[in-house]
């Protein structure tokens, strides 16, 4: 707390105090607080509570006057992590302890100072499908065996670090647990109530924005900064109001709504903005509906997707078993501080978008990005559905090989799961069955889903169609689809079939879901069940028959689709507070508080999962020359972090697979790229390893060749990407990457930055950067540079034979010169913008990265 104590006031009827941001803001500009959006009110409160008095007025003026010319601090109350990035962040901190101990410091003083919650939810693969008996138990056993090294390290972290709590594997998805239990909406510390805020090591952290909690996704490196007590320096974001009007048509799910919104908001260019949804259309949206929308925030390119606190918030807190006193506190605090919906009717936005909910039809998205909306009524017109012939006993072309009800996006919404269960019940009554080549699975985000589906008698109906529970984890949505039946996989290869996946997730980028699913479609849970019955994407789900009943009558989707009244009746009767209490009281029982006497981790030398990080040694400890750089790759637009560091299954033919084989790991335990990110020797072999990559330096007959390929210069030799990286590392050759627009979309994956830095990449020049990835690059000491509008790799005629230098003084937003030398000796002097956006980022970059900066400051202090 600061000494801005004159703004500390009693919160009526609570026995607590709060910091009065309204008074502080209105003291500077009378009446200004009432014009502020929700986001600005929350940011103002934390400044009044935490900012030094001498800086308070200047920082508040940035918010009041909507200026963006100076940084101000943001102090998130919590850090939430899934096990992949959370584990790698803690591996980094364990490595930092080693580095500090070697320089004479006290390693035990290196701890998160902000509450850090780690949920193990990214490690389970669906090796046993939903139609197999005991699939959950079998998959969990495999998860424990494969991840023993990782889980051993995580157990050490629980007692070695202060302020770290762990939810072990098998309990649910980070975002859903955050929504249903972890977020109090209003925090209390030292007798002061204040808004809950958090950062999370996953781009879908805004899921809990549905409760009015500012929660944003960050990379692991930025999360480490917050963990260690440093503020996240920010400038006032672009805050966009989204007025929702109208009501949902009958039969339309929250998934249909969010896919339409995702397309709409992408087209409105809300990249990096904080969105605030309001208007009459929000009033009937449950928190489950709102969470479905907020979860997809990164898919429409925004940073946050907030809803105001209102009666729906209070109803949800009661439904999920929150303590009565806490529910009362949330309402009292929101009403007294102007965070209740009714107090925001005077909020002013620089831009307001309008979206009519009644315009939404039944939707899917695909075949390769979440914002490519695909109305089910247009499947045939778009060339997706069409006539198909099945060879007797064989797979059809266009086969759906994976149908998965997965991801917190939709499993946080009881209406969506009940709809899937009711559709399955009607299908079973009419005698319809799953097509035999479809690998089906159901992975709820929380154990509560099992309880209310059992209460409603719907879980057995889902199990009968193959949608038994395979795990409480991210699974298919994170690329953890598991192996296909070997016979089916062989047929796909031999006949070169076009095969697909249909999932109720949030990501369907090329190559993400499964190596043998060429493309993937996002759909609501009931549509996922319907596609398991259809068995192919070459099928007009709205018009073609799914099968016949016992009397030979054709059965169509509308015959199976439940009414809104049916869905709401089941939800109202079967979803109960005691179910949430039954799950979460056990899950969050206090530990014994014992601390480890071993401040340094005993690294296992043969581990392929956990290895001491190298960020304080070798090339990373040296100076970056920013001269004589050769391009590792020249890439196009919309490069995702899945391209830069894939998360899916490791194939034996890959560089990582070959390495694991040499380390004695059996092929069935190669696991996913994601699970090995605590071992840099495995993880760096995933750099640009996506088979869907197009490196424009590699061409045949003038056409770019698809694959994880590179061209070593000056020889001009085409190799696999890893061999090129190894060659350049041995030569100590500094590298650069050239790219198009929206570089680094997708998951908040720090290894997309770590991998290129370990390869020797010193700078990346692109037409634009996704927010989280840009901060990760800075955190690894990679210089992000942006072409000026109208300049790109095509206008400059780049082919990868050039040498690159960066010239100029590196300051926030500076114009630097990218000097390009062609093989002919011709030099191009290209102006570029330095995308180190703040003075703090310049300091981090100068130190070599976040961890190096912290080590310097720690030892100096």
N, C-alpha and C positions, 0 to 999 in steps of 0.2 A: 504494500500500500504506500501511497505518497503522502505528503503533508498537505494535500488539498482538502483538509478536514472541514473547512467551512462549507463544503458542498455535501458533507456526510449528514444525512437526515434519517429520522426514524421511518420505517416502513409500517404503515398503519396496521394494527392488529396482529403483528407477527413477532414482536420482540426483537426484530432485526433492524439493521440500518441499511441504507442504500446510498449511492452517490448520485446526486441530482444533476443529470446532464441537461435537463430542460433549463434549470436556473443558470448553469454555466454558459450554455449557448445563448440564451436570451439576454444575458448580461453583456454579450458582445454585440449582438444584433437583435433588438427586441422583436419577438414574434417569430424568430427564425426557426426554432425547434419544431413548431407546428407545420412548417413547410418541408421538413426533412423526410426523406424516405425511411423505411424501416432500417435498412442497412446502415445509413448514416447515424441514426439514433443509437444503434448498438455500438458502432465505432466511437461515437462521441462519449458514451458512458465509460468505455474502457480507458479512454484518454483521461477523463476526469479522475478516474480511480487510480491510474497507474503512471500517468505522464508527470515528469518533473514540472513543478509550478512555473519555472521560468520559460518553459517551452509550451505550456498548455494553450495559451491564447493563439500562438502562431499555428499550432497543430489543429485547433478547432476551426480556425479561419479557413484552412484547406477544405474542411467539410462544409462549413456554412456557405462559403463563397463558391463552392464547387470548383476549386482550383486544383491543378494537378502538377504544380511546379516544385513541390517539395515533398520529401519523405516524412512519414510519421510512423511511430511504432504500433504494431498490433501484437497483443499478448494473448494468444489462444489459451484457454483454460485447460485443454486436454490434447493429447496426441493419441490417435487410435491407429493401430497397425494390423494388417494381416501378416501371416507368418513369413511370407516371402520377403517383402520389403522390410517388415519389422525385424525379422531375423538378420537381414543384411545390415540394417542400421545398427543393431546391437553387436554384430560382428565388427563393424567399423569402430564402435566404442570400445570393444574389447581390444582391438588392435591399437587404438589410441592409448589405452592404459599401458600396453606394452611399450609403445614409443615414449611415453612420459616416464615410465619406470627406468628405461634405458638411459634417459637424460637426467636421472636423479630426482624426479618428482614422485609424489605419492599417488599411485594409481587408484587407490580406493576413493579418492576425491572426485574421480570422473564418474558422474551419475546423471541420469535425467533428473532435472529439478522440477519438471512439469509432469503431472500425472500421465503415465504412459500405459495404455491398455493394448495388449497383444492378443489377437484371436487367431488360433490355428485353423484356417479354413481354405487354404489354397493347395493342400498337399494330397488330397484324395482323388484318385483316378477311378473312373467307372470301368474297372476290369470285369466286374460281374454286373450284368444288366439287370433291369428291373423285373424281368420275367424269371430270374433265377431264384431259387429258395435261399434265404439267408444272405441276400446280396449285401446288405449293410454290414453285417459282421465280417463277411469275407473281404470286402473292400477295406474295412478298417484294419483288419489283420495285415493286409498287404501294405497299407499306408504306414503302419508302425514298423514293419520290417524294412521297408525301403528307406525310411526317414529316421532310422535310429540315431545316426550321427547328429542330425538336425535337432531332433527332440531332446537329445542329451544336452546339447548346447543351450536350448531354450530353458530346460530345467535348471541349468547352472545360472542363467540370467535371472531367474525368479528370486534367487537368494543372494546373488552377487551384486546386483544393482538395486539401489533404492528407487522407490516410486515406479516400479514396474509390476504390473499384474498380468497374469496369463490365463486365458481360457483355452484349455487343451483341445486337441482334435476331437471331432465327433459331436460338437455342440451347436454348430450353426455358422452363419455367415456374419462377418464383422458388421456390415451395415445394418442388417436386420436386428442383431443384438443391440447395436447402438440405438436403434429406433425404439425397440420394445423395452429396453431396460437401462442401458448405460447413461443415456442423456437425461439429466434431471430437468432440462429446459431452463431452470433457474438454479444457479449454483449458490452455495453458502460457504463462506470462508471467513474465519475470524469475526464472526458476527455480522458480516456484510453479505447481502444478497446481490447477485449480479447475473447477467445473461450467460448461459452456457455457450461456449464457442469451442470449436476444435479444428485441428487439421488432421488429415488421415493420409496414410501412404497408399492411397488408391484413388483413382480419379472419380469413383462413384461415392466418395464420402459425402457429397451433398444430399444423399438419400435422407439424412436426418434434417435437412433444411425444411422438410415438410412440417416439422414441429416449430418452425420459427427460429431454429438454431443456425447461426452462421457456421457452417462446416464446409471446408473446401479440401479438395484433393491436392496433395503436394508430392513431390518426389521424396525418396528416402533421405536425400541429402538435406533438403530443406526441413524435413521433419527432425533430423538430427540437430539442426540449429535451434529449433524450438525446444526440443527435449532438454538441451543444455542451458536453457534459460535465456537465450537471446531472443529479443523481439523479432518478429517477421516485419522487416521494413517494407512499407507499402505506400503507394499513392492512391488517392481517392479513385476507386474503380468507376467505370462507366456503369451507372445504375439505371436499368431499363424497366419501366413498368409494363406488365403484360395484363391487359384487362380481358378477363374471360367472361363471355356472355353466353346465353342460351343454356339448354339442357341436353343431356345425352339422349340420343334416340334409343328406343327399346333394342335390346340385344347387343349394344355396343359396350365393349369392355374398356377398362382404363388403359390397357395395352393399345387398343385401337386409337384412343385419344392421344397417347403420348407419341405414337409413331407419326400421327398427323402433325402434332406440335413440333416434333423434331424436324420434320421437313420444312415447316413454316418458319421456324426460328433460324434454321441454317440459312434459308433464303434471305432472312432479314439481317443477317450478318451481326450476330450477337456475340461474336468470338471474344472471350475473356471478360464479358460483362457479368455483373450481378443482376439477375432477373428477380423481380418481385411480382408474383401472381396475385391479382386481386379482382374484385368485381363480383357481381351477382352469380356468375358462373362458378365461383369457388365455393359458395356456401353449401352446396349439396355434395361436394367432393369430400369423401372421408379421408382420414389421414392415410389409409392404404392407397387411395387414389392419388393423393398428393405426393406420397412417397414414390409411386410409380413414375410420376412426372419429374420429381426432383432427382431421382436416381439417374435419369438419362441426361442430366446437365452436360456432361462432357460430349455426348453425342450431338447435341445442338451447338456445342462449342463454347458454352458459357462457363463461368467459374462457380457460380452459385445459382440456385433456383429456389427462392424463398417463398413461403406463405406466411401470412400474418398469424399471430396467436388469436384464436377465437374459440367458440363453443366446441367446434370439432376437435380442437387440441385437447380441451378439458375432457371431452367424452373419451378420447383415445387414452389419455393418461389413466382414467378410471378403468377402462376396459382392460388395459395391460397390467393392472394390479399395482399401480404406483400408490404409495402411502397417501392417506387422506390429507395429512398436513402438507405434504409436498404439492399435491394438486391444488390445495387452497393457496399456497404460496405462489404458485405459477400465475394463477388468475389475479391475485392481489398485486403482485409485482407488475404484471403486464398492464393492468388498468392504471396503476398509480404513475407509471413511467411513460405512458403513451405508446406502449407496444401492443396494446389490444387493438383488434381490427377497427373498431368504431372510432378510435382516436387517429386513424391514418387516412381518413377521408379528405384531409387537407394536405396530404403529402403531395409534393410536386416533383415530377420527373422531367428530365431533359428530353426523353423520348418515351412515348407510350405506343405500344402495339396492341391491336385488338384481334381476338380470335374467338370465333363462334363455335362453341362446343357442338351445337346442333348440326353443324356441317359435316361431322365426322362419320365416316362409313366404316365397315369392317376392313381392317388393314393388315398388311404384313410389311416387312422391309427386306430388301435384298435386290440382287443376290450377293452384294459384297460390301455394303455399308449401311449403318443404321439409319441414315437420313434419306435413303432411296426408298421412299414409301411406295408400296405396291398394293393398291386397292384389290381386294379379292375379286371384285366384280370385273377387273381388267386383266386377269391372268392370261386369258387367251389373246386379248388384244396386244398385250405386251410381249407375246411370244414365249411366255413361261409355260402355260398349259397347252396341251394339244393332243392329237391322237397318239397312242402308244400301243405297241404290240409286245406282249410278254412271250418270250420263248418258253414253252412248257418246262417247268422245273428250273428256270434260270431267272436271273435279275433282269428287270426292264431297264432300258436306258432312262436316265432321269430318276433312278431309284432314290428314295429317302432312306439312307442307311443309318441315320441317327435321328431320333425324335426324343427330345429331352425337355421336360419341365424342370427348369433350372433357374438359378440366379435370384438374388434379393430383389431385383426389379419387380418381379411378378409374384414371388412367393411371400412377400411382405403383405400382400393384398388378399385377405381371405375371400373376397368376392371372386377373384380370378381362380383360386384353387377350388372353391366350391363349384364354380361353373364347369371346370374340367371334370370334377367328380360326378356332377349330374349328367354331363354329356356321356361319360363312360358308362354310367348306370343305364341310360337309355340304349346305348349301343349294345350292352350286354343283354338287355331284355329282348332286343331284336335279333340277337344271334350274330352280330358282327364280330370279327376277330382282327387282331394285328397281323399285318403282312409279315411273313417269316424272316425276311431279310432286314427288317427294321430293328435296330438296337434301341430299345426304349429305356428310359430312366426317369426317376423323379427324385430331385434333391432339394428339399425345402431349406429355406434359410434359417429355420428355427424349429426346435422340437415341438413347439406349440402347435404347428400345423398338423402333426400326427394326431394330437389329442382331439382337436375339433373335427378333423375328418373321420376319426374313429367314432366320435360322438354322433356324427351325422350318418354313420354307416356307409360312407363314401370311399374310405381307403380300400376296403376289399374290392369295390367296383374298379378302382384304378389298377389294383394289383392284377385283377383278372385280365386286363388288357395289356399287361406288361409294364405298368407304371408303378411298380413297387418302389419303396424308398431304398435308394442305393447309398445315401450318405446325407449328412447335413453339412454341405460344403459347396464351393463354387462349381466344381466339376466341369461339365461341358462348356459352360460359358467362358471358362478360363483355359480352354484347350485340353482339359483333362478328361477326354472322352473315353480313354482306354482303348484296348485292342479290339479289332473286329474279329468275327468268326474267321479263321484262316481260309476256309473254303470260299467265303464271300469275298474276302480281300483278294484272293487269287483270281477269282472271276473278274473282278473290277480291273485288275492289272491286265489279264490276258485279253479281255474284250475292249479295253480302253474305254470303259463306261463313264458317262457323265453322271456323277452321283452327288447327292446333296445332304445337308442336315437341316432340320427345322427345330428351332429351340426358342424357349420363352426367355431368352437372355437379352443382353444389351449390346453385344459385340458380334459382328459376323464378318470381320475382315478376312480377305483371302488368306488361306493357309492357317487360320487360327484354330478352327474347331476340330479338325482332324486332317491328317495328311492325305487321306483318300476321299474326303468330301471336297469336291472341287469348289463348291460355293455353299453358302448357308443363308437361311432365311429366318428372320425374327418373327414371332407370332405369339398370340395369347396362349395361355395354357390349354383352353378347350380346342383351339385350332391345332395345337401340337398333337393332341389325342386324335383329332380327325385325320391328320396326315399320316399317323401310324396305321390307321385303317386304310387309307388310300394307297400308301406305299410308294408313291411317286409324286414328283413335282409336276410332271406332265399330266396334270389333272385339274379340271376346272372345279375347284372345291365348292363353288356356289351352284353349279349347274349339273355336274355329273353325279351319278349314283355311287354311293360308297359301298353298296352291296345290296343284298336282298334279305328279307326276313323269312321266317319259317314258311310263310304262305307263298313265297316267291315275289312278293311286292318289293319294288325298288325303294331303297332308303336313301334319302338325301340329307345334307347337312341341316337344313331347317327342321327336319323330323327329329333331330337329336338336340338341337340348340335349346338350352333351358331359358325360361322367361326370367325377366328381372325379378318378378314377384317370387318365383321359386328360389332364386339365389338369395334374395334378401331374407326370406323366411328362414332358410337354413342358417345363414350367418347370425341372424338375430337370436335364434334358439340355441345354437351350438357353440358359438365363440364366447368364452366366459373368462372373467378375471382370474378365477382360481386355477385355470390352466396355465396362465402366465406365471402365477406364483409357484405352482408346482414345479415348473421348469427352472425358474430363475433363483428361487431361494436356495436351492441346492447348488446351482452353478456358481453363485456369488457368495457362498459361505466364507467367512474370514479365514485366512491361513494363520499359522502359528507365529508368524512374524520372525522366524529364525533367519539369521543372515549367515552367508558363507564366510568362512575365514580365509578363503582363497580369492584375492582380488584379481589375480591373473588366470586366464583360462589355460588349461593344459591342452594345447592344440594336438590333434591326432595327425601324424605326418602322412598317413595313407588315406585320409579322408578325401572323398570327392564331393563333399557337401559343405564342410566347414574348414576354412584355411585362413591362417593369419593374413590379413590384407597387406598389399605391398605399397600403400600410398605414401610411405615416408622413405622409400628407398628407390634405387635404380633411376630410370629415366624420369620418374615422377618427382624425384627430389631435385632434378636439375632445372636449368633455365629453359624456357620455351623461346626458340629463336625467331619464330614467325617469318623465317626466310628460307628460301630454297625448298619450299614445300611441294610435294607431288600429290596429285589427287588420288585418294584411295577409291573414290567412286564419284560419278556424276549422276545425280538422281533427279527424278521428275517431281511433280506435285504430289501432295497428300501422302508423303512418306510417313508411315505410322511407326510407333515404337515396336510393334510386332515385326516390322521389316528390320529394324535396327537390332533387336534382341528378342527373338521369338520365345514364346512361353510353352509351346506345345511339346508333344512327345519327341524324344531324341531317337532318331533312326540310326541303325548301325552303320550306314554308309556316310553319315555326317562326320565332320571333324571331331565334334564332341563325342559321338558314338565310338569312333576309333580310339580316342583317348581313354574313355571309360573301359573299353575292352582291354587296352594295355594295362590299365590299373587293376584288372582282374574282376571287374563288375560283370555279372552275367547279363545277357541282353534283356531278359525279362525284368530286370531291376534297373534299367537305364533311367527310368522315371522321366520327368519333364525337364526342359531347360530351366523352368522357373524354380524348381526345387534345388537346383545346384548353384544358385547364385551366391551362396556363402563361400564358394570355392572359386577363386578367380581363374584358376587354371582350366576348369571346366567352363565357367561362364564366359570367358573371353573368346572361347571357340564358337560361341553362339553369335558373335558380332556379325551383323549383316548376313546371317546364315539362313534367312527365309528363302525357301525355294521359289517363292513368287516375286522375288526381287528383280527389278530391271535396272541394271547398271549400264548407263548409256555409253560407257567406255567399251563395252563388249558387244560387238556386232558381227553378223554374218550376212553377206550380200546387202549391206546397208541397213539391215533390220536389227534392232536391239534384241539380244538373246535373253530369255528369262532364266533366272537361276542365281544362286549365291556364287557369283563369278566376279573376277577382277582381271585387270591387265597390268602386269608389272612393267614399269617404265624405268630406264629408257629402252629395255629390250623389246617391249611390245608383246610379251608372252602372256597368253590368257591362261589363268589357273583358277582353281577354287579360291574363294575369298580368303579362307584361313591361310592357305599357302602364300598368298600375296602379303598378308599381314605378317606372317613369320619372316618372310624375306625382308620386308622393310624394317621389322624390329631388329633383325640381325645387322642390318646396314645402319641402324640408328638414323633412319631417314624420316625427317618430319613430314607429316601428312596434312592434307586438307580435304574436306568433303564439300562438293558443290551441289546445291539442290534447288528445287523450285519452291512453290508456295506451300504454306501450312506444314512445314517440316516438323515432325515429332508429334503428330496427332496420336490420340489413343491413351493407353494406360500410362499411369505415372510411374514409369519404369526407370529407376536410376541406372540400371545396367545398360540402357540405351545410350547413356552418357559415359558410364564407366568403361564399357567395352571399347568405344572409339578412342578414349583417352589412353587406355593401356596399349592400344594398337599404335599409338604415336601421333594421333590426330591432334593438332594444335589449334585449328580454327575450322569453323563451318560457316560457309557463306550461302545464304538462301534468300528467297524472295520474301519469306515470312516464317515465324516460329510459333508453335503452340506454346502456351504460357508455361505449363509445368516443365516441359522438356527444356525450354530455354534456361529456366532456373537450375535444372539439373546439370546442364552443360557448364554454367558458371560455377556451380558447386564442385565440379571436377577440374576446374581450371582450363576449360576449353573456351576459346573466344568466339562468341556468336556474332556474325556480321550479316548485315542485311543489304541486299542490292537496292539501289534507288529505283523508284517506279519507272517502268519502261526498259530497265536493264535486266537481262537474265542470261542464262547459259547459252540460249539460242542466239540472241542478238550479238553476243560476244564471239560466237562461233567456236566454243570450247570443245576439244576432243580428248583431253586427258594427257596429251603429250607435254603440256606446258609446265613451267615452274611458277610458283606463287610466292609473293612477299607481301607482308602487311607493314605499312609505313605510317607513322603519325603518333601523337601522344594519346594514350588510352585514358579517356575520361568519359563520364556518363554521357551517352548519346552522341559522342564525338563523330565527326566525319573523318574517316581514315581513307588511305589510298590502298587499294588492292592492286599491286603491280604484277601483271601477268607477262611472262616472257615466253614467247613461242620458240619452237625449235629453229626457226629462221633467224632468230635474234630480235625480231620485232617485239617491242614492249607496249603494253596497254596500261594506262594509268586510270583505274576504275574507282570512282568515289563510292564508298560504302559507309553505312551507319554502324557504329559500334553499339551492339545491343547489350552492353552493360548499362543498365538503366538507372542505377542509383550509385551513390558514393560508396555504400557498403558493399555492393557487388564488385566494384573496382578493387576494394581492399581484399575481398575473398579471392578474386582472380589473381591479384598480385602475389598472394600467399601460396598459390598453387591449388587452392580449393578450400572447402569448408573445414575439413579435418585438419589440414595443415595450419589454417588460420587459428583454429581453436588451440592447437598444440602450442603455437607461438604465444598466444595470449595467456594461456594457462601457466606456461613456464615463466613468462615475464611477470605475471602477477604473483 
